[in-house]
Amino acid sequence: MSEIDKLNEVEGREASESHQRIVELKYNINRSLAQLAIFLKESRDKEYYLSYADSWTEYLGTPEISLSRSYVHKLIVNYELWVQTYHVSPAKLDEIDSEKLYLTGMVATEENYEEWLEKAKSLSRSDIKGLMNNNQYEYTLTCPKCKFTGSKEEFYGA
């Protein structure tokens, strides 16, 4: 094996390890956001926030919380819709970005929520927005190294 091949192999292994760590951390963030939504909802619904501030908005703006109303609204809506309305397991939602859950939740119905949940899991935000706007959607992949872009069949040669 040449020196260049060894370097490429090491770089590939390091890149893979780095990517895996990023994926794990993102998963943990998603799980933490879901837990945060539960506590925020409880504080809002039971008005616990009044022990710390005069209003919900003021509470969210405190230095310890420092979250925008719109962001908190999205987190709570995700919990109410996906967990309470559609009875999706919170553990299943941990794999999905909260913004994508919110976007798909805007168009999901009782009849098609599972389909939209799968789209939230597997598609990018821009792809979801395209589907929501009734744009034609074609699933494409891009190689991060060589930047080749094509359909799944072109990409994998199937």
LINBEL-V427534 format. One record per residue. RES is the residue in one letter. PHI is phi as a letter, one per 40 degrees, with the letter a starting at -180 (NA if undefined). D_LAST is the distance of its C-alpha to the last C-alpha in whole Angstrom. Layout:
BEGIN
res = {RES,RES}
phi = {PHI,PHI}
d_last = {D_LAST,D_LAST}
END
This chain:
BEGIN
res = {M,S,E,I,D,K,L,N,E,V,E,G,R,E,A,S,E,S,H,Q,R,I,V,E,L,K,Y,N,I,N,R,S,L,A,Q,L,A,I,F,L,K,E,S,R,D,K,E,Y,Y,L,S,Y,A,D,S,W,T,E,Y,L,G,T,P,E,I,S,L,S,R,S,Y,V,H,K,L,I,V,N,Y,E,L,W,V,Q,T,Y,H,V,S,P,A,K,L,D,E,I,D,S,E,K,L,Y,L,T,G,M,V,A,T,E,E,N,Y,E,E,W,L,E,K,A,K,S,L,S,R,S,D,I,K,G,L,M,N,N,N,Q,Y,E,Y,T,L,T,C,P,K,C,K,F,T,G,S,K,E,E,F,Y,G,A}
phi = {NA,c,c,c,c,c,c,c,c,c,c,c,c,c,c,c,c,c,c,c,c,c,c,c,c,c,d,c,c,d,c,c,c,c,c,c,d,c,c,c,c,c,c,c,c,c,f,c,d,c,c,b,a,c,a,c,c,c,c,c,c,c,d,c,c,f,b,c,d,c,c,c,d,c,c,c,d,d,c,c,c,c,c,c,c,c,f,c,c,d,c,c,c,d,c,b,d,c,c,c,c,c,d,c,c,c,b,c,b,d,c,b,c,c,c,c,c,c,c,c,c,b,b,c,d,c,c,c,c,c,c,c,c,g,c,c,b,b,c,b,b,b,c,c,c,c,g,c,b,a,c,d,c,c,c,c,g,c}
d_last = {30,31,33,30,27,30,30,26,26,29,28,24,26,29,26,24,28,29,26,26,30,29,27,30,33,31,31,34,35,34,36,39,38,38,41,43,42,44,47,47,47,50,52,52,52,55,57,57,56,60,61,59,60,61,58,54,53,56,55,51,53,55,54,52,50,49,47,46,47,44,42,44,43,40,40,42,40,37,39,41,38,36,38,41,40,36,37,34,35,36,33,30,31,32,28,28,30,33,32,29,31,34,32,30,33,35,33,32,34,35,33,30,30,28,25,27,27,23,23,25,23,20,21,23,26,26,23,25,28,26,25,29,30,28,26,23,20,16,15,14,14,16,16,20,20,19,19,16,15,12,10,8,5,7,8,6,4,0}
END
